[in-house]
């Protein structure tokens, strides 16, 4: 196999048997939908996905339900910048599954802009969705998980939380915040046997990223990867499934790099 070829798709191994899953920003073709697909392939007992795009959301629900008719799949509109939306999403998901076992916080917003040209509105929007939205979801569900003395939360960070890239000050700051949020919240939740970890991808290609990122920049980022290619979105989702499963029972407060960037 050439280093630029993607590996064969990994089939499910029932890693999430008996667990219910809630995923934000899971419609479309990105990491969120890949995680939703993997969750049903890993035999989760129920799945709720959320998004801000109604048509795309219910198309994703239909697709997942058709491919796995034995798994209950629900969709709920949610804007993670709105506390009322977050509370309603948690309430509905809890009722649908008699408790949420796994929360995957995938909602985030990027963009390209030099710091000296960054308007407050753009900075605040990226931070509100990517960092504060993750905090809102965790704040809403942690009391429920802690009362049950079980639960797992997985946040989607980025290697930009560690590494520098031009025109990414807002996104990098938000993702570094997600990392710190993950580590600190994990220490608080550990007393209740609730685990919180994060994945930190470098580059995973999907249609939305292709539409919003200059081709030249994508090519430059891919050249930095040891395998000579970007990750498939399902490769990032695979690591999320590991963190959601009992195989990672001793891990909390960890940021797992899903990257092949050259040292």
HELIX and SHEET records of a PDB file:
HELIX    1   1 UNK A   31  UNK A   41  1                                  11    
HELIX    2   2 UNK A   54  UNK A   67  1                                  14    
HELIX    3   3 UNK A   83  UNK A   97  1                                  15    
HELIX    4   4 UNK A  115  UNK A  117  5                                   3    
HELIX    5   5 UNK A  120  UNK A  127  1                                   8    
HELIX    6   6 UNK A  128  UNK A  132  3                                   5    
HELIX    7   7 UNK A  133  UNK A  148  1                                  16    
HELIX    8   8 UNK A  159  UNK A  161  5                                   3    
HELIX    9   9 UNK A  169  UNK A  189  1                                  21    
HELIX   10  10 UNK A  190  UNK A  192  5                                   3    
HELIX   11  11 UNK A  207  UNK A  212  1                                   6    
HELIX   12  12 UNK A  215  UNK A  223  1                                   9    
HELIX   13  13 UNK A  233  UNK A  244  1                                  12    
HELIX   14  14 UNK A  246  UNK A  248  5                                   3    
SHEET    1   A 7 UNK A  72  UNK A  77  0                                        
SHEET    2   A 7 UNK A  46  UNK A  51  1                                        
SHEET    3   A 7 UNK A  20  UNK A  23  1                                        
SHEET    4   A 7 UNK A 102  UNK A 105  1                                        
SHEET    5   A 7 UNK A 152  UNK A 156  1                                        
SHEET    6   A 7 UNK A 195  UNK A 201  1                                        
SHEET    7   A 7 UNK A 255  UNK A 258  1                                        
END                                                                             
